[in-house]
Amino acid sequence: MPFPPSRMIHFFDASNEKMRAKLPDIAAKADIVLGNLEDAVPVDRKVAAREGLVTVGKEIDLGGTQLWTRINALDSPWCIDDLTTLVGEIGDKLDVIMVPKVEGPWDIHYIDRLLAQLEAKAGVKKPILVHAILETAQGVAHVDEIAAASPRMQGMSFGPADLAASRRMKTTRVGGGHPGYLSMSDPTLDADGQIDASVARVTAQQDPWHYSIARMVDACTTNGCLPFYGPFGDIKDVAACEAQFRAAFLLGCVGAWSLHPVQIDIAKKVFSPPVDEVLFAKKVLEAIPDGKGVHMIDGKMQDDATWKQCKVMVDLATMLSEKDPELKAAYGF
């Protein structure tokens, strides 16, 4: 599966002419731009969004930035027209089709077969890839089968808002933690063995998405496709957005969605490996070219397992350096 720079998938409303006009500047900063046709696009603008994306594919130069789309749900009245129009009109420009609310492998089988027919009809030479959004309880239950459902499977994104609704979770937040989801230290007891309420108990907010994201990462990496974190809804809370993105990065996600230009910079910062870690990883690979044996480097033990970790870091840094001159200089390539 191709793995070009994928730190952020930047969503835009293709029905908005002003937003389309800004795309060349956005594309210079973002790794992926995605024309959204589904949620956040009102019913009376569905057709305009589809037509606007066709205009983008035909008329706007995005440089080396990938062009994706999120189609409407498979059970919606717009999905079939989304696919037939986009493949027929700009199938040669479209890299990935993102499919919302994927419940199981049967959804991917349907998309796979239909895309093959539409590509043949339109004369599209490069297969359009498929990206599933994991946003229902049934989807999480079938995540391994979804990841293995088609050679077109580019990856998956984690959709916390719809997943929360599907699970009947009691939160209105889109991503991030929740102050009610926490762990608490044991109480302090007084001399009589009773709880001393005057002594505050230590609490720590927990991550309600950890299990599901880790399952998605395992399913994707097992099947050779790419895991992404999805949206973080509170645009103003940049600190919490960075924390959520970083948790996903550490678990193995390669990128996240950006819903506003400010989140492009956050994703770029988080999903680009830290400079000091890349420099250390380069030192390890240079000192142990074959990855064999046990070595002490800067007071840290290194063996074949840590060598592999370092290679993951350096390979990612090398790829990102090809797109980002600032990173290339910082990493010393």
Buried (B, 14 or more C-beta within 10 A) or exposed (E): EEBBBBBBBBBBBBBBEEBBEEBEEBBEBBBBBBBBBBBEBEEEBBBBBBEBBBBBBEEBEBEEBBBBBBBBBBEBEBBEBBBBBBBBBBBBBBBBBBBBBBBBBBBBEBBBEBBBEBBEEBEBEEBBBBBBBBBBBEBBEBBBBBBBBBEBBBBBBBBBBBBBBBBEBEBEBBBBBBEEBEEEEEEEEEEEEEEEEEEEEEEEEEBBBEEBBBBBBBBBEEBEBBBBBBBBBEEEBBEBBBBBBBBBBEBBBBBBBBBBBEBBBBBBEBBBBEBEBBBBBBBBBEBBEEBEEEBEBEEEEBEEEBBEEBBEBBBBBBBBBEBBEEBBEBBEB
